[in-house]
Amino acid sequence: MVEVVDTKEKGSDVTLATYLLIDGFNKDYKMAVVISDDSDLAEPIKLTIEQLGLPVGVLHPSRTHSAQLSQVAKFYRPIRERALKVSLFSTNLRDVNGVITKPAVW
């Protein structure tokens, strides 16, 4: 048994699925790439490919593997750690409000 303390859902998977489909219906892209390993996205990805005829690939950011996503996506690949490292922003960024510092744990 495990006690769940916080059951809030951010809804980010629903938002991503919604815009994947809406933007697809509007022909706002020729191909979509989803960065996730959330199997909840399998059905909207499948519908986008089958019903709208738009290719959708998935880049998964973790070492885990979603069988559902790998089966429906046109391609399914890990994001290489080296690619992530060279894509990071600087430790400190400046905007009109001042300096933004990246957390040490990143």
C-alpha positions as CSV (number, residue, x, y, z in Angstrom):
1,M,0.0,0.0,0.0
2,V,1.1,3.5,-0.8
3,E,-0.5,6.7,0.4
4,V,-0.9,9.4,-2.3
5,V,-0.3,12.8,-0.9
6,D,-0.8,15.0,-4.0
7,T,-3.1,13.9,-6.8
8,K,-3.0,17.1,-8.9
9,E,-2.7,16.6,-12.7
10,K,-1.1,19.5,-14.6
11,G,-3.0,18.7,-17.7
12,S,0.0,19.2,-19.9
13,D,-0.6,15.9,-21.8
14,V,-4.2,17.0,-22.5
15,T,-3.1,20.4,-23.7
16,L,-0.4,18.9,-25.9
17,A,-2.9,16.4,-27.4
18,T,-5.4,19.2,-28.0
19,Y,-3.0,21.4,-29.9
20,L,-1.6,18.5,-31.8
21,L,-5.1,17.8,-33.2
22,I,-6.2,21.4,-33.6
23,D,-3.0,22.5,-35.4
24,G,-3.3,19.3,-37.5
25,F,-6.9,20.1,-38.5
26,N,-5.8,23.7,-39.4
27,K,-2.8,22.3,-41.4
28,D,-0.4,24.4,-39.3
29,Y,2.3,21.8,-39.7
30,K,3.6,19.2,-42.1
31,M,5.1,17.0,-39.4
32,A,4.9,17.0,-35.6
33,V,7.5,15.8,-33.2
34,V,6.4,15.2,-29.6
35,I,9.0,15.1,-26.8
36,S,7.5,12.8,-24.2
37,D,7.2,9.3,-23.0
38,D,3.7,9.6,-21.7
39,S,1.6,6.8,-23.1
40,D,-1.6,8.9,-22.7
41,L,-0.5,10.6,-25.9
42,A,-0.7,7.4,-28.0
43,E,-4.3,7.9,-29.1
44,P,-4.1,11.5,-30.2
45,I,-0.8,10.7,-32.0
46,K,-2.5,7.7,-33.7
47,L,-5.6,9.8,-34.7
48,T,-3.4,12.5,-36.1
49,I,-1.5,10.0,-38.3
50,E,-4.5,7.9,-39.3
51,Q,-7.3,10.5,-39.6
52,L,-5.4,13.6,-40.6
53,G,-2.6,11.9,-42.6
54,L,0.1,13.9,-40.8
55,P,3.3,12.1,-39.6
56,V,4.1,12.4,-35.9
57,G,7.4,11.3,-34.4
58,V,8.3,10.9,-30.8
59,L,11.6,11.8,-29.1
60,H,11.6,10.3,-25.6
61,P,13.7,12.2,-23.0
62,S,14.2,9.4,-20.5
63,R,15.7,6.0,-20.3
64,T,12.2,4.5,-20.0
65,H,10.4,3.2,-23.1
66,S,6.7,3.5,-23.9
67,A,5.6,0.5,-26.0
68,Q,2.4,2.3,-26.9
69,L,4.1,5.4,-28.3
70,S,6.7,3.4,-30.1
71,Q,3.9,1.4,-31.9
72,V,1.9,4.4,-33.1
73,A,4.6,7.0,-33.9
74,K,6.1,7.3,-37.4
75,F,9.5,7.3,-35.6
76,Y,10.5,6.9,-32.0
77,R,14.0,7.7,-30.8
78,P,15.7,8.7,-27.6
79,I,17.1,12.2,-27.1
80,R,20.9,11.7,-26.8
81,E,22.4,13.1,-23.6
82,R,25.1,14.9,-25.6
83,A,22.4,16.7,-27.6
84,L,20.7,17.8,-24.4
85,K,23.9,19.1,-22.9
86,V,24.7,21.3,-26.0
87,S,21.1,22.6,-26.1
88,L,21.1,24.0,-22.5
89,F,20.9,27.8,-21.9
90,S,23.7,29.5,-20.0
91,T,23.7,29.3,-16.2
92,N,22.6,33.0,-16.0
93,L,20.3,34.8,-18.4
94,R,19.3,38.5,-18.3
95,D,16.0,40.0,-19.2
96,V,14.3,43.4,-18.5
97,N,13.5,42.2,-14.9
98,G,17.1,41.2,-14.1
99,V,19.1,38.0,-13.9
100,I,17.6,34.5,-14.1
101,T,19.8,31.8,-12.7
102,K,19.5,28.1,-13.6
103,P,19.0,25.9,-10.5
104,A,22.1,24.0,-9.4
105,V,20.4,20.6,-9.7
106,W,20.0,21.0,-13.5
